[in-house]
């Protein structure tokens, strides 16, 4: 069986399991035209990397068979278009209900995230809050770096935006993120000086503690 654009046996195994969902070693060897020993060698590597899972299936006669399937981690390696679908839905909502409703959706998201993370900000110094914010954003896939500058400010950079397609279409996403940071850190002194959605190489925030807050 030929699989376009995939030359390695490992990649071919992953694509086979994506197509057929559950396969035995014998079935995979037959599909690829290689030995069962070769298949097992690659499966061991895939299991080590937690890309596949196996279950034992009892037979009417003989020993149980191991049946393999992709793990959730492997399934996430295939192309997704969640952001494109989200933008389409947002445009539909905008057309049906208007700009105000779209804005309300972003505000609701901001409130939801603030509620979700506010306990992680409790009983922390301002610098610890900045570090915690960076950790939260990294968990969400933003690829964050931060540092304390010589003048006592904090500089936070995001090198990836998981909602880039949405942010490119709706600037409310960026303004609500700025507002969220201010609420989480307890300071109005959060300034975005670069923005990926506006052509920047990364999103950059300058953050200062509000001593009067």
C-alpha positions as CSV (number, residue, x, y, z in Angstrom):
1,X,0.0,0.0,0.0
2,X,1.5,3.4,-1.0
3,X,0.8,6.4,1.2
4,X,1.6,9.7,-0.5
5,X,4.2,12.0,1.1
6,X,5.2,9.6,3.8
7,X,8.4,7.7,3.3
8,X,9.2,6.3,6.8
9,X,7.7,3.1,8.1
10,X,6.9,4.9,11.3
11,X,4.8,7.5,9.5
12,X,3.1,4.9,7.4
13,X,2.1,3.0,10.5
14,X,0.6,6.1,12.0
15,X,-1.4,6.8,8.8
16,X,-2.6,3.2,8.6
17,X,-3.9,3.4,12.1
18,X,-5.5,6.8,11.4
19,X,-7.3,5.2,8.4
20,X,-8.3,1.8,9.8
21,X,-8.5,2.9,13.5
22,X,-7.5,-0.6,15.0
23,X,-5.1,-3.1,13.5
24,X,-3.1,-6.1,14.6
25,X,0.6,-6.6,13.8
26,X,-0.3,-9.2,11.1
27,X,-2.7,-6.7,9.4
28,X,-0.1,-3.9,9.5
29,X,2.6,-6.2,8.1
30,X,0.3,-7.2,5.3
31,X,-0.6,-3.7,4.4
32,X,3.0,-2.5,4.4
33,X,4.6,-5.6,2.8
34,X,7.2,-5.9,5.6
35,X,7.8,-8.5,8.3
36,X,5.9,-8.7,11.6
37,X,9.2,-8.4,13.4
38,X,9.9,-5.0,11.6
39,X,6.4,-3.8,12.5
40,X,6.9,-4.7,16.2
41,X,10.2,-2.8,16.2
42,X,8.5,0.3,15.1
43,X,5.5,-0.2,17.4
44,X,7.8,-0.4,20.3
45,X,9.2,3.0,19.4
46,X,5.7,4.4,19.0
47,X,4.6,3.0,22.3
48,X,7.6,4.5,24.0
49,X,6.7,7.9,22.5
50,X,3.1,7.4,23.7
51,X,1.8,7.7,20.2
52,X,-0.1,4.4,20.1
53,X,-2.1,2.2,22.6
54,X,-2.7,-1.5,22.6
55,X,-5.5,-3.7,24.0
56,X,-5.8,-7.4,24.3
57,X,-8.7,-9.0,22.4
58,X,-9.7,-12.5,23.2
59,X,-10.2,-15.0,20.4
60,X,-12.6,-17.9,20.2
61,X,-9.5,-20.1,19.9
62,X,-5.9,-19.4,20.7
63,X,-4.1,-16.7,22.5
64,X,-5.5,-13.1,22.8
65,X,-4.4,-10.7,20.1
66,X,-2.9,-7.3,20.6
67,X,-4.8,-4.6,18.7
68,X,-3.2,-1.2,18.2
69,X,-4.7,2.2,17.8
70,X,-3.5,5.8,17.9
71,X,-3.3,7.7,21.2
72,X,-4.9,11.1,21.6
73,X,-1.4,12.6,21.4
74,X,-0.8,11.0,17.9
75,X,-4.2,12.0,16.7
76,X,-3.4,15.7,17.4
77,X,-0.5,15.5,14.9
78,X,-2.9,15.4,12.0
79,X,-4.0,18.7,10.4
80,X,-6.8,20.6,12.2
81,X,-8.7,23.7,11.2
82,X,-10.4,24.6,14.5
83,X,-9.4,28.3,14.1
84,X,-10.7,28.5,10.5
85,X,-14.0,27.0,11.7
86,X,-14.1,29.4,14.6
87,X,-13.6,32.4,12.3
88,X,-16.5,31.2,10.1
89,X,-18.8,30.8,13.1
90,X,-17.8,34.3,14.4
91,X,-18.6,35.8,11.0
92,X,-22.0,34.0,11.0
93,X,-22.7,35.3,14.5
94,X,-21.7,38.8,13.5
95,X,-24.0,38.7,10.5
96,X,-26.9,37.4,12.5
97,X,-26.6,39.2,15.8
98,X,-24.3,42.1,15.1
99,X,-20.9,43.5,16.3
100,X,-22.1,44.0,19.9
101,X,-22.8,40.3,20.3
102,X,-19.3,39.4,19.0
103,X,-17.8,41.8,21.5
104,X,-19.8,40.2,24.3
105,X,-18.4,36.8,23.3
106,X,-14.8,38.0,23.8
107,X,-15.7,39.6,27.1
108,X,-17.3,36.4,28.3
109,X,-14.1,34.5,27.3
110,X,-12.0,37.1,29.3
111,X,-14.3,36.7,32.3
112,X,-14.2,32.9,32.1
113,X,-10.4,32.8,31.9
114,X,-10.0,35.3,34.8
115,X,-12.3,33.2,37.0
116,X,-10.4,30.1,36.0
117,X,-6.9,31.4,36.9
118,X,-7.5,33.9,39.7
119,X,-6.7,31.5,42.5
120,X,-3.3,30.9,41.0
121,X,-2.6,34.6,41.5
122,X,-3.5,34.6,45.2
123,X,-0.9,35.3,47.9
124,X,1.9,36.1,45.4
125,X,4.2,39.0,45.0
126,X,4.0,41.0,41.8
127,X,7.0,39.3,40.3
128,X,5.5,35.9,41.2
129,X,2.3,36.9,39.5
130,X,4.1,37.8,36.3
131,X,5.9,34.4,36.4
132,X,2.6,32.7,37.0
133,X,1.0,34.5,34.1
134,X,3.9,33.4,31.8
135,X,3.4,29.8,33.0
136,X,-0.4,30.0,32.3
137,X,0.2,31.3,28.8
138,X,2.9,28.7,28.1
139,X,0.4,26.0,29.1
140,X,-2.0,27.4,26.5
141,X,0.7,27.3,23.8
142,X,1.8,30.9,23.6
143,X,5.6,30.2,23.9
144,X,6.3,32.9,26.5
145,X,9.5,34.4,27.7
146,X,9.7,37.1,30.4
147,X,12.3,39.1,32.2
148,X,12.7,41.9,34.7
149,X,14.3,44.9,33.1
150,X,16.9,47.2,34.7
151,X,14.3,49.9,35.4
152,X,12.1,47.4,37.4
153,X,9.6,46.8,34.7
154,X,8.7,43.4,33.4
155,X,8.9,42.4,29.7
156,X,6.8,39.5,28.5
157,X,7.0,38.2,25.0
158,X,4.6,35.7,23.3
159,X,6.2,34.0,20.2
160,X,3.1,32.0,19.2
161,X,-0.6,32.8,19.1
162,X,-2.9,29.8,19.2
163,X,-5.9,32.0,18.2
164,X,-4.0,33.9,15.5
165,X,-6.6,33.5,12.8
166,X,-9.3,34.8,15.1
167,X,-7.1,37.7,16.3
168,X,-6.3,38.6,12.7
169,X,-10.0,39.0,12.0
170,X,-11.2,40.4,15.4
171,X,-9.0,42.8,17.3
172,X,-11.3,42.3,20.3
173,X,-9.3,39.1,21.0
174,X,-6.1,41.2,21.5
175,X,-7.8,44.0,23.6
176,X,-9.5,41.4,25.8
177,X,-6.1,39.6,26.3
178,X,-4.6,42.9,27.5
179,X,-7.6,43.5,29.8
180,X,-7.2,40.0,31.2
181,X,-3.5,40.5,32.0
182,X,-4.4,43.7,33.8
183,X,-7.0,41.9,35.9
184,X,-4.9,38.9,36.7
185,X,-1.9,41.0,37.7
186,X,-3.9,43.7,39.5
187,X,-2.4,46.6,37.6
188,X,-3.5,49.0,34.8
189,X,0.1,49.4,33.8
190,X,0.2,46.7,31.1
191,X,1.1,48.0,27.6
192,X,1.3,46.0,24.4
193,X,4.2,47.4,22.3
194,X,4.2,44.7,19.6
195,X,1.4,42.5,18.3
196,X,1.5,39.4,16.1
197,X,-1.9,40.2,14.7
198,X,-0.6,43.6,13.5
199,X,2.5,42.3,11.8
200,X,4.9,42.1,14.8
201,X,7.4,39.3,15.2
202,X,5.9,38.5,18.6
203,X,3.4,40.0,21.1
204,X,5.4,42.1,23.6
205,X,4.0,43.5,26.9
206,X,5.6,46.0,29.2
207,X,4.3,45.5,32.7
208,X,4.7,47.6,35.9
209,X,3.3,47.2,39.3
210,X,0.6,49.8,40.3
211,X,1.7,50.8,43.7
212,X,-1.7,52.6,44.3
213,X,-3.8,49.6,43.3
